[in-house]
Amino acid sequence: MTRELEDMYMLMTDLRIWLELEIPACDDGDGFVQEEVIDELDAALEEILELLKCTKDHHEDRISLMWDWVQYPNVLDYPFAIALSDRFDHVISRSALQSMLRLSGGMMMRLERNWGKVIDPQGVSTGLAGGVY
């Protein structure tokens, strides 16, 4: 999952850079659609970084519990604590996968519905002039 999150982060960063380059100059017209999508991308990128932090925290927690178990092998609560932690982190991971699906699907739908406005914000070549979906 970490690899998928990293790939998604890099793709969204590339998309953000491309969209920034597509924003017209202030005197040329309206870059509203691009700026709105960039704001959504920024929120998605922050969420991806938070999910990556959760994966790092899982490994740190597990190492800490394992280290305590090695130091006190007669305390039988450690194996149960590790199993409980793994189950909890499994739920968190499934939630993270749902978040990834929501982020990528939402961004794809947003771009698809507004593609004409994204690549031609003034509607010169496409004849589009209107709001954002």
Residue pairs with C-beta under 8 A, 6 or more apart in sequence:
1 55
1 93
1 96
1 97
2 52
2 55
4 100
5 48
5 51
5 52
5 55
5 96
5 100
6 52
8 48
8 100
8 103
8 104
9 45
9 48
9 49
9 52
12 41
12 44
12 45
12 48
12 107
13 45
15 41
15 107
16 38
16 41
16 42
16 45
19 34
19 37
19 38
19 41
19 118
20 34
20 38
22 31
22 34
22 118
22 119
22 121
23 31
23 34
23 35
23 121
24 30
24 31
24 121
24 122
28 122
29 121
29 122
30 121
30 122
31 121
32 121
32 132
33 114
33 117
33 118
33 121
33 132
34 118
34 121
36 132
37 107
37 110
37 111
37 114
37 118
40 106
40 107
40 110
41 107
44 103
44 107
47 99
47 103
48 100
48 103
51 96
51 99
51 100
54 89
54 92
54 96
55 93
55 96
58 85
58 89
58 92
58 93
61 85
61 89
62 82
62 85
62 86
65 78
65 81
65 82
65 85
66 78
66 82
68 75
68 78
69 75
69 78
69 79
69 82
72 78
110 133
111 118
113 133
114 132
114 133
116 123
116 126
116 128
117 123
117 128
117 130
117 132
120 126
120 128
123 129
123 130
